[in-house]
Amino acid sequence: MPALLTTPHYPDSQDILDKLRFLPDEGQIWLGEQRMLLLQVQTMATFRKEIVNTMGLQRARSFFMRLGYHAGIQDAELARAVRGQDMSVEDGFLTGPQLHALRGLVKVAPIALEIDTQSGHFYSEFEWQDSYEVAISQSAFGLLKEPVCWLQLGYACAYSSQFLGHEIQYREVECRGRGDERCHIVGKPAHEWEDHEAFAELFREDPLIDELYELQSRIAYLEDDIVRHQGEERHRPIGQAPAFLGALDLIDRAARSEVSILLLGETGTGKEIFAHRAHQQSERSTGPFVAVNCAAIPPELIESELFGVEKGAYTGAVQSRAGRFERAHGGTLFLDELAELSPRAQAALLRVLQEKQIERVGGQASYHVDVRIIAATHGDLTERVQDGRFRADLFYRLNAYPVMIPPLRERRDDIPPLAEHFLARFEQHYRIKTLGFTDQALAAMHRHAWPGNIREMQNTIERGVILTGDRQSISEQALFGQRPDPVGQVLGDSGHLTSDTSDTSATSDTGDALETLCTSILEGGIALETLEEALLEQAYREAKGNISAAARRLGLSRAALDYRLKKPGKV
C-alpha cells in the first residue's frame, strides 16, 4: 500500500541552510556545490517580457519550462546528497519545495503527498503562495488566459522525475496569473495524464532558425507593404473611451460611402486623424489624401489654393498651378477650419460639390474632379448660418453626416496610451531613450484639463522629452514646469500618518517665518541699518566674494548690491 500523507509537514531546514555560503569578497554565493545568484525580481520581469516579445507566448512558455526543468534536475541531485540517507523518502522529497522557498521564488504549501517507491505510485498537490512568476507576469502583461508559473512547473516536473526515477508530470490547475484565487498544482505519473505526450513536447527544444529561413522569403513583400502604408501609424486613432469609440464607429460606418462628413469638436481633438481614418477605410484609400487648413490661408488666396490658378491671372502668377481639388482627384480632400472660408470661397465650393467641376482662378476651362469631401470645424456652424456668415445651402450639403469628436477631458482613460504613443514618437525623433513617466507625472496628466486637447498633450510630451534627456524619468516639472507639491500625509514621529502642513501654502509659511523673524529682531533691539549690514556681509561671505551670486540671493541687481557694499564702512 502507498504511504499516505494528507497533511505533509516540512522537515527542519537547518541542514540546507548549512550548505549556503556567501563569499562577498569573491563575488560568489554557493548552495552545496551549486553556484547561486541574487537577482532583482524586476530583472526577471524584464527578462520574461523580452522573451515573450521575441519568441511569442507559447514558445516563451516552453522556454521557461525548460529553464525550470534544468534547475529541478540539479536540485534533485542536491536533495539526494543532503538528505538521501538520513530521511524518509517523503521528507527527502520535500527538499525541492524548501529550496524553492529558500531562493525566494514562492512559498510552497503541501496539501497532499502519496509516494510508494515499490509500486511506482505517486500523487501530490501543492499550493504556490505569493509566486514571483505571478507578480512579474501581472506587471508585464496583466491577466493572461492560461497559467503563468512556467518555470516553477518545469522545475516540479524535473525535480520529481529525477528524485523518484520515473517521469512525473504536473499541471497548474489554478493560477492567480489568470484570475483564479490561488495557484494550485497536481502531480501524477506521466501516463496518468491523457495529454502527457503533447505536454512532454514542451520540454523539447524548438529552434527558431527554420522559421527564420521561411520568413526571409516574405521580407520583400512586407517591405513593400510598409512603404505602401507609410504614415498610417502616425495617423492611427488611439483610445478605448466609449465616447471616442462611438465617434470612431460613426466614421467606419460612413467610410465606404460617398457621403460628405463634417467633423465637429474643439481645437486639437484630432479631427485630421479621423479624416485619415475615413480615407483609409474607404474605397479611395489608394488615392491621395490632401489636407487644407482654411484658417492658415489668407482669404484672398484661398480660391487659388483650392481651385488652382492660370498663368497671368494676377501679378506673380508666372505659371499655371493645380489647386488642392485637382491634386485630390480620385481621393479625399480634408477641409479643416471650414468656418473660416470667405463668402466667395463658400460659393465656389458649393458649385464644385454640386457639379463636380472646377475652374482655375483666371481660367475659362472647366476641369472634372472626383473628390470626397471631409470637412471639420471647431466653431458652431449653425450659429454662423443664423448670423449670415456661412451659407445655409453649403452647410446643409456638408452637414449630411456630422460626427462629434470628444475632447480629451471626456476620455481621461485614453491619456496613458496617448502619452506612451507620443513618448515613443519623440524618443525616436530626438534619438533619446527615457525611462518613461514618473507616477507623479502620469497623475498630473490625469488632473490637467487639457484645453488644447491632444495637440496640447503632444506639445507637452515633446517638451518633457527634450528637457529630460537620455536614461532619465520624465517628471511633472519637465512636462508642466514648476508646480507646488501636492498636499498629502507624512509619517510622523509616532509612526502614524499625519497631515502634511509644511507644503499647504508657501505664502503662509513665508509669512509665519517673517513674523517670527521680525519679532526676534524687535525684541533684540537690532537697528535696521545693523540688520542690513549683517545681511549684506553674510551673503557676500557665503558667495565667497562673488557679488553677482550674493545679489541673486538677496534679490538685488548686481549694481544695487555693489553700491551698498561700497558705502563707507561696508565691505
KOLVO-32955 format. One record per residue (C-alpha): x, y, z. Coordinates in Angstrom, 1 decimal, decimal comma. Example, Ala and Ser with C-alpha at 12.3 -4.5 7.8 and 13.67 -1.06 7.14 Angstrom:
2
REC    east   north      up
REC    12,3    -4,5     7,8
REC    13,7    -1,1     7,1
REM end
This chain:
571
REC    east   north      up
REC     0,0     0,0     0,0
REC     1,3     3,5    -0,7
REC     2,3     5,7     2,1
REC    -0,4     8,3     2,6
REC     0,4    11,8     3,9
REC    -2,6    14,1     3,5
REC    -1,2    16,9     5,6
REC     2,6    16,7     5,0
REC     5,0    18,8     7,0
REC     8,4    20,1     6,1
REC    11,5    18,7     7,9
REC    13,8    21,2     9,6
REC    15,6    23,3     7,0
REC    18,8    23,9     9,0
REC    20,7    21,2     7,1
REC    20,0    23,1     3,9
REC    20,9    26,4     5,4
REC    24,3    24,9     6,5
REC    25,1    24,4     2,8
REC    24,5    28,0     2,0
REC    27,7    30,1     1,8
REC    28,1    33,8     1,0
REC    31,6    34,9    -0,3
REC    31,2    38,6    -0,9
REC    34,9    39,2    -1,4
REC    34,9    36,6    -4,1
REC    31,6    37,7    -5,7
REC    30,1    34,3    -5,1
REC    27,2    32,6    -3,4
REC    27,1    28,8    -3,0
REC    24,4    26,2    -2,1
REC    26,2    23,0    -1,7
REC    28,2    22,6    -5,0
REC    25,9    24,9    -6,9
REC    26,8    28,5    -7,5
REC    23,8    30,8    -7,0
REC    22,8    34,3    -7,9
REC    20,8    37,0    -6,3
REC    18,7    38,8    -8,9
REC    16,1    41,6    -8,6
REC    12,5    40,4    -9,4
REC    12,2    43,3   -11,8
REC    15,1    42,0   -13,7
REC    13,3    38,7   -14,2
REC    10,2    40,6   -15,2
REC    12,1    42,4   -17,9
REC    13,7    39,1   -19,0
REC    10,3    37,4   -19,3
REC     8,9    40,3   -21,3
REC    11,8    40,3   -23,7
REC    11,5    36,6   -24,2
REC     7,7    36,8   -24,8
REC     8,1    39,7   -27,2
REC    10,8    37,9   -29,1
REC     9,5    34,3   -29,2
REC     5,8    34,7   -28,7
REC     3,7    33,5   -25,7
REC     3,7    29,7   -26,4
REC     7,4    29,5   -27,3
REC     8,2    31,6   -24,2
REC     6,2    29,2   -22,0
REC     8,1    26,3   -23,3
REC    11,4    28,1   -22,9
REC    10,8    28,9   -19,2
REC     9,5    25,4   -18,5
REC    12,8    24,0   -19,9
REC    14,7    26,5   -17,8
REC    12,9    25,3   -14,7
REC    13,4    21,7   -15,8
REC    17,2    22,0   -15,7
REC    17,1    23,7   -12,3
REC    14,8    20,9   -11,0
REC    17,3    18,1   -12,1
REC    20,1    19,8   -10,3
REC    18,1    20,3    -7,1
REC    17,1    16,6    -7,1
REC    20,8    15,7    -7,0
REC    21,3    18,2    -4,2
REC    18,4    16,8    -2,2
REC    19,8    13,3    -2,5
REC    23,2    14,5    -1,4
REC    21,9    16,4     1,6
REC    19,1    14,1     2,8
REC    19,1    10,9     0,8
REC    20,4     8,7     3,5
REC    19,0    10,3     6,7
REC    15,3    10,9     5,9
REC    12,3     9,1     4,7
REC    11,5     9,4     1,0
REC     8,7    11,8     1,7
REC    10,8    14,1     3,8
REC    13,6    13,9     1,3
REC    11,2    14,7    -1,5
REC    10,1    17,9     0,3
REC    13,6    19,3    -0,1
REC    12,6    20,7    -3,5
REC     9,8    22,9    -2,2
REC    12,0    24,1     0,6
REC    14,8    25,0    -1,9
REC    12,2    26,9    -3,9
REC    11,2    28,9    -0,8
REC    14,9    29,5     0,2
REC    15,5    31,1    -3,2
REC    12,6    33,5    -2,8
REC    10,6    32,1    -5,7
REC     7,5    31,0    -4,0
REC     6,1    29,7    -0,7
REC     5,0    26,1    -1,3
REC     2,2    24,8     0,9
REC     1,9    21,0     0,8
REC    -1,7    19,7     0,5
REC    -1,3    16,0    -0,2
REC     1,6    13,7    -0,8
REC     1,5     9,9    -1,6
REC     4,6     8,0    -2,5
REC     5,1     4,3    -2,9
REC     8,6     3,6    -4,4
REC     7,8    -0,1    -4,8
REC     4,7     0,2    -6,9
REC     5,6     3,5    -8,5
REC     2,5     5,1    -7,2
REC     2,8     8,9    -6,8
REC     0,3    11,7    -6,2
REC     0,9    15,2    -4,8
REC    -0,8    18,5    -4,5
REC     0,7    21,8    -3,6
REC    -0,4    25,4    -3,3
REC     2,0    28,1    -4,5
REC     1,6    31,2    -2,4
REC     2,9    34,6    -3,5
REC     4,6    33,2    -6,7
REC     7,1    35,6    -8,1
REC     6,1    34,5   -11,6
REC     2,5    35,7   -11,0
REC     3,9    39,1    -9,8
REC     6,2    39,6   -12,8
REC     3,6    38,4   -15,3
REC     0,9    40,7   -14,0
REC     3,4    43,6   -14,0
REC     4,4    43,0   -17,6
REC     1,2    41,6   -19,2
REC    -1,7    41,8   -16,8
REC    -4,0    38,8   -16,5
REC    -3,4    36,1   -19,1
REC    -5,8    33,3   -20,3
REC    -3,6    30,5   -19,1
REC    -1,4    29,7   -16,0
REC     1,8    31,7   -15,8
REC     4,0    29,8   -13,4
REC     6,0    28,2   -16,2
REC     9,5    28,0   -14,7
REC     8,1    26,5   -11,4
REC     6,0    23,9   -13,3
REC     9,0    22,8   -15,3
REC    11,0    22,6   -12,0
REC     8,4    20,5   -10,3
REC     8,2    18,0   -13,2
REC    12,0    17,6   -13,4
REC    12,6    17,5    -9,7
REC    10,0    14,8    -9,1
REC    11,1    12,7   -12,1
REC    14,8    12,9   -11,2
REC    14,2    12,3    -7,5
REC    11,8     9,3    -8,0
REC    13,4     7,8   -11,1
REC    10,4     7,8   -13,4
REC     8,5    10,5   -15,3
REC     6,2    12,7   -13,2
REC     4,1    15,5   -14,7
REC     2,4    18,4   -13,0
REC    -0,5    20,6   -14,1
REC    -1,2    24,0   -12,7
REC    -5,0    23,6   -12,4
REC    -5,5    27,0   -10,8
REC    -3,4    30,1   -11,2
REC    -3,7    33,7    -9,9
REC    -2,0    34,8   -13,0
REC    -5,2    34,1   -15,0
REC    -7,5    35,4   -12,3
REC    -8,0    32,3   -10,1
REC    -8,0    32,6    -6,3
REC    -4,8    30,6    -5,8
REC    -2,0    28,7    -7,6
REC    -2,7    25,0    -7,2
REC    -0,7    22,2    -8,8
REC    -1,3    18,4    -9,1
REC     1,4    15,9    -9,8
REC     1,0    12,3   -11,1
REC     3,0     9,8   -13,2
REC     3,0    11,0   -16,8
REC     1,0     8,1   -18,2
REC    -2,0     9,0   -15,9
REC    -2,4    12,3   -17,8
REC    -4,3    11,9   -21,1
REC    -2,2    14,7   -22,8
REC     1,1    13,5   -21,4
REC     2,7    13,1   -24,8
REC     1,8    16,6   -26,0
REC     2,8    18,0   -22,6
REC     6,2    16,3   -22,9
REC     6,8    18,2   -26,2
REC     7,0    21,4   -24,3
REC    10,4    20,3   -22,8
REC    11,9    19,7   -26,2
REC    13,9    22,5   -27,9
REC    12,2    24,3   -30,7
REC    14,8    26,2   -32,7
REC    13,7    29,4   -34,4
REC    16,1    29,1   -37,3
REC    13,8    27,1   -39,5
REC    11,1    29,7   -39,2
REC    13,6    32,4   -39,9
REC    14,5    30,9   -43,2
REC    10,8    30,7   -44,1
REC    10,2    34,2   -43,1
REC    13,0    35,6   -45,2
REC    11,0    34,8   -48,3
REC     8,3    37,2   -47,1
REC    10,5    40,1   -46,2
REC    10,5    41,7   -49,7
REC     6,7    41,7   -49,7
REC     6,5    43,1   -46,2
REC     8,9    45,9   -47,0
REC     6,7    46,9   -50,0
REC     3,7    46,7   -47,7
REC     5,4    49,0   -45,2
REC     6,1    51,5   -47,9
REC     2,5    51,4   -49,1
REC     1,2    52,1   -45,6
REC     4,0    54,5   -44,6
REC     2,5    57,2   -42,4
REC    -0,6    55,2   -41,4
REC     0,8    54,6   -37,9
REC     1,2    58,3   -37,4
REC    -2,5    58,8   -38,1
REC    -3,7    55,7   -36,1
REC    -6,6    56,6   -33,8
REC    -5,7    55,7   -30,2
REC    -8,2    55,2   -27,4
REC   -10,8    53,0   -25,8
REC   -13,1    55,5   -24,1
REC   -16,8    55,0   -25,0
REC   -17,2    58,5   -26,5
REC   -14,1    58,0   -28,6
REC   -15,1    54,5   -29,8
REC   -18,6    55,9   -30,6
REC   -17,1    58,6   -32,9
REC   -14,8    56,0   -34,5
REC   -17,7    53,7   -35,2
REC   -19,6    56,5   -36,9
REC   -16,5    57,2   -39,1
REC   -16,2    53,5   -40,1
REC   -19,8    53,2   -40,9
REC   -19,6    56,2   -43,4
REC   -16,2    55,4   -44,8
REC   -17,2    53,2   -47,7
REC   -20,0    55,6   -48,8
REC   -19,5    58,8   -50,7
REC   -21,3    61,0   -48,2
REC   -19,6    64,2   -47,1
REC   -18,5    64,0   -43,4
REC   -18,5    67,0   -41,1
REC   -16,2    66,6   -38,1
REC   -17,1    68,8   -35,1
REC   -15,1    69,3   -31,9
REC   -12,7    71,5   -30,1
REC    -9,3    72,6   -31,4
REC    -6,7    69,9   -31,0
REC    -9,1    66,9   -30,6
REC    -7,5    65,0   -33,6
REC   -10,1    65,7   -36,3
REC    -7,5    65,1   -39,0
REC    -6,8    61,7   -37,5
REC   -10,5    60,8   -38,0
REC   -10,4    62,2   -41,6
REC    -7,4    59,9   -42,3
REC    -9,3    57,0   -40,8
REC   -12,3    57,6   -43,1
REC    -9,9    57,8   -46,1
REC    -8,0    54,7   -45,2
REC   -11,2    52,7   -44,7
REC   -12,8    53,9   -48,0
REC   -12,5    52,6   -51,5
REC   -10,4    55,7   -52,2
REC    -7,6    54,6   -49,9
REC    -5,2    54,1   -52,8
REC    -5,9    57,7   -54,0
REC    -4,4    60,9   -52,5
REC    -5,3    62,4   -49,2
REC    -5,0    66,2   -49,3
REC    -5,5    68,4   -46,3
REC    -6,1    72,1   -46,3
REC    -6,2    74,4   -43,2
REC    -8,6    77,1   -44,4
REC    -7,7    79,3   -41,4
REC    -4,0    79,3   -42,4
REC    -4,5    80,7   -45,9
REC    -5,3    84,4   -46,4
REC    -8,8    85,0   -47,8
REC    -7,5    86,5   -51,0
REC    -5,5    83,3   -51,8
REC    -7,9    80,6   -50,6
REC    -9,6    80,3   -54,1
REC    -6,3    79,9   -55,9
REC    -5,2    77,4   -53,3
REC    -8,3    75,3   -53,6
REC    -9,1    75,5   -57,3
REC    -5,7    76,4   -58,9
REC    -4,6    79,4   -60,9
REC    -3,8    80,0   -64,6
REC    -0,7    81,8   -65,7
REC    -1,1    85,6   -65,7
REC    -4,2    85,5   -63,6
REC    -2,6    88,1   -61,2
REC     0,7    89,6   -60,6
REC     3,1    86,9   -59,6
REC     1,2    84,1   -61,3
REC     4,1    83,3   -63,6
REC     2,9    79,7   -64,3
REC    -0,3    77,7   -64,2
REC    -0,7    75,7   -61,0
REC    -3,2    73,0   -60,0
REC    -5,2    73,5   -56,8
REC    -5,9    71,1   -54,0
REC    -9,1    69,8   -55,6
REC    -7,2    68,6   -58,7
REC    -4,4    67,1   -56,6
REC    -7,0    65,2   -54,6
REC    -8,7    63,8   -57,7
REC    -9,6    60,2   -57,0
REC    -9,1    60,6   -53,3
REC   -10,1    62,6   -50,3
REC    -9,9    66,4   -49,6
REC    -9,9    67,4   -45,9
REC   -11,0    70,9   -45,3
REC   -10,0    71,9   -41,8
REC   -11,4    75,1   -40,1
REC   -14,2    75,2   -42,7
REC   -15,9    78,1   -40,9
REC   -13,0    80,4   -41,9
REC   -13,9    80,2   -45,6
REC   -14,7    83,6   -47,2
REC   -18,2    84,0   -48,7
REC   -16,8    83,9   -52,2
REC   -14,9    80,7   -51,5
REC   -18,0    79,2   -50,0
REC   -20,0    79,8   -53,2
REC   -17,2    78,3   -55,3
REC   -17,0    75,2   -53,0
REC   -20,8    74,7   -53,3
REC   -20,6    74,7   -57,1
REC   -17,9    72,1   -57,0
REC   -19,9    69,9   -54,7
REC   -22,9    70,2   -57,0
REC   -21,3    70,0   -60,4
REC   -18,0    68,1   -59,8
REC   -16,4    70,8   -61,9
REC   -13,8    73,5   -61,0
REC   -12,4    76,5   -62,8
REC    -8,9    77,8   -62,0
REC    -8,6    81,4   -61,0
REC    -8,1    83,4   -64,2
REC    -9,1    80,5   -66,4
REC   -12,0    79,7   -68,7
REC   -11,8    75,9   -68,9
REC   -13,6    73,6   -66,5
REC   -11,9    70,5   -65,0
REC   -13,8    67,4   -63,8
REC   -12,8    66,4   -60,3
REC   -13,7    63,2   -58,4
REC   -13,2    64,1   -54,8
REC   -14,7    63,0   -51,5
REC   -15,1    65,9   -49,0
REC   -14,4    65,7   -45,3
REC   -14,7    69,0   -43,5
REC   -14,0    70,0   -39,9
REC   -14,6    73,0   -37,7
REC   -14,3    73,8   -34,0
REC   -16,9    76,7   -34,3
REC   -20,7    76,5   -34,3
REC   -21,7    76,5   -37,9
REC   -25,4    76,7   -37,0
REC   -24,8    80,0   -35,3
REC   -22,8    81,2   -38,3
REC   -25,6    80,3   -40,6
REC   -28,1    82,2   -38,5
REC   -25,7    85,2   -38,4
REC   -25,3    85,1   -42,2
REC   -21,6    84,4   -42,0
REC   -21,9    80,9   -43,6
REC   -24,1    79,8   -46,5
REC   -27,1    77,7   -45,4
REC   -27,1    75,7   -48,6
REC   -23,4    74,8   -48,2
REC   -24,0    73,9   -44,5
REC   -26,8    71,5   -45,3
REC   -24,7    70,0   -48,1
REC   -21,8    69,3   -45,8
REC   -23,8    68,5   -42,7
REC   -25,2    65,3   -44,1
REC   -23,1    63,2   -41,8
REC   -21,9    65,1   -38,7
REC   -19,5    63,4   -36,2
REC   -18,7    64,9   -32,8
REC   -15,1    64,3   -31,7
REC   -15,0    64,2   -27,8
REC   -12,4    66,4   -26,0
REC    -9,6    64,8   -24,1
REC   -11,1    65,7   -20,7
REC   -14,0    63,4   -21,6
REC   -11,8    60,4   -22,3
REC    -9,2    60,5   -19,5
REC    -8,7    56,7   -19,6
REC    -7,1    57,3   -23,0
REC    -4,4    59,6   -21,5
REC    -1,9    56,8   -20,7
REC    -1,9    55,1   -24,2
REC    -1,8    58,5   -25,9
REC     1,1    59,6   -23,7
REC     3,1    56,4   -24,5
REC     2,4    56,9   -28,2
REC     3,8    60,4   -28,2
REC     6,6    59,4   -26,0
REC     7,7    56,7   -28,4
REC     7,4    59,1   -31,3
REC     9,6    61,8   -29,8
REC    12,1    59,4   -28,4
REC    12,6    58,1   -31,9
REC    12,7    61,6   -33,4
REC    15,2    63,0   -30,9
REC    17,1    59,7   -30,6
REC    16,6    59,7   -26,8
REC    15,6    56,8   -24,6
REC    14,0    58,0   -21,4
REC    12,9    55,8   -18,5
REC     9,2    56,8   -19,1
REC     7,0    59,0   -17,0
REC     7,1    59,2   -13,2
REC     3,9    58,2   -11,3
REC     3,6    61,9   -10,3
REC     3,8    63,0   -14,0
REC     1,1    60,5   -15,0
REC    -1,1    61,7   -12,2
REC    -0,5    65,3   -13,3
REC    -1,6    64,4   -16,8
REC    -4,8    62,9   -15,5
REC    -5,5    66,0   -13,4
REC    -4,8    68,5   -16,2
REC    -7,8    70,0   -18,0
REC    -6,1    69,9   -21,5
REC    -7,9    72,9   -23,0
REC    -5,7    72,3   -26,1
REC    -6,7    68,6   -26,1
REC    -4,4    66,1   -27,9
REC    -2,4    68,7   -29,7
REC    -1,5    70,3   -26,3
REC    -0,6    66,8   -24,9
REC     1,7    66,2   -27,9
REC     3,5    69,5   -27,4
REC     3,7    68,9   -23,6
REC     5,3    65,5   -24,0
REC     7,7    66,8   -26,7
REC     8,8    69,4   -24,1
REC     9,2    66,7   -21,5
REC    11,4    64,5   -23,7
REC    13,6    67,5   -24,6
REC    14,0    68,6   -21,0
REC    14,5    65,1   -19,6
REC    17,3    63,7   -21,8
REC    18,6    60,2   -22,1
REC    18,1    57,5   -19,4
REC    16,1    59,7   -17,1
REC    12,5    59,6   -16,0
REC    10,1    62,4   -17,2
REC     8,9    64,3   -14,2
REC     5,9    66,5   -13,7
REC     8,2    69,6   -13,7
REC     9,6    68,6   -17,2
REC     6,0    68,4   -18,5
REC     4,3    71,4   -16,9
REC     7,0    73,5   -15,3
REC     7,4    74,2   -11,6
REC     4,3    73,2    -9,6
REC     3,7    73,2    -5,9
REC     3,9    69,8    -4,2
REC     0,6    68,2    -3,6
REC    -0,9    68,2    -0,2
REC    -0,9    64,8     1,4
REC     0,1    62,9     4,6
REC     3,5    62,1     6,0
REC     4,8    59,6     8,5
REC     5,1    61,4    11,9
REC     7,5    60,7    14,8
REC     4,9    58,4    16,3
REC     4,9    56,2    13,2
REC     1,4    57,2    12,2
REC     0,2    59,2     9,2
REC    -0,3    62,9     9,9
REC    -1,4    65,8     7,8
REC     1,4    67,4     5,8
REC     1,1    71,1     6,8
REC     4,6    72,1     5,6
REC     3,6    72,5     1,9
REC     0,0    73,6     2,2
REC     0,8    77,2     1,4
REC     4,3    78,5     0,6
REC     2,9    82,0     1,2
REC     1,6    81,3     4,6
REC     4,9    79,6     5,6
REC     6,9    82,5     4,4
REC     4,6    84,9     6,3
REC     4,9    82,9     9,5
REC     8,7    82,8     9,2
REC     8,9    86,6     8,6
REC     6,6    87,3    11,5
REC     8,8    85,2    13,8
REC    12,0    86,9    12,5
REC    10,6    90,4    12,9
REC     9,5    89,7    16,5
REC    13,0    88,4    17,3
REC    14,7    91,5    15,7
REC    12,4    94,0    17,5
REC    12,7    92,2    20,9
REC    16,5    92,1    20,4
REC    16,7    95,8    19,8
REC    18,5    95,4    16,5
REC    18,6    98,6    14,3
REC    17,5    98,4    10,7
REC    20,9    99,6     9,5
REC    22,7    97,0    11,5
REC    20,4    94,3    10,1
REC    21,0    95,4     6,5
REC    24,8    95,4     7,1
REC    24,8    91,9     8,6
REC    22,7    90,6     5,7
REC    25,0    92,1     3,1
REC    28,1    90,8     4,7
REC    26,7    87,3     5,3
REC    25,6    87,0     1,6
REC    28,9    88,3     0,4
REC    30,9    85,8     2,6
REC    28,8    82,8     1,6
REC    29,2    83,7    -2,1
REC    32,9    83,8    -1,5
REC    33,2    87,3    -2,8
REC    31,1    86,8    -5,9
REC    29,0    89,9    -6,0
REC    26,6    88,6    -8,7
REC    25,9    85,4    -6,7
REC    25,4    87,4    -3,5
REC    23,0    89,8    -5,3
REC    20,9    86,9    -6,6
REC    20,5    85,5    -3,1
REC    19,4    88,9    -1,8
REC    17,0    89,6    -4,7
REC    19,0    92,6    -5,8
REC    20,7    93,6    -9,0
REC    24,5    93,4    -9,1
REC    24,7    97,2    -9,4
REC    22,5    97,8    -6,3
REC    24,5    95,4    -4,2
REC    27,8    96,8    -5,4
REC    26,6   100,3    -4,4
REC    25,6    99,2    -0,9
REC    28,9    97,4    -0,3
REC    30,9   100,4    -1,3
REC    29,2   102,7     1,2
REC    31,6   103,9     3,8
REC    32,3   101,3     6,5
REC    31,0    98,4     4,4
REC    32,9    95,5     2,8
REM end
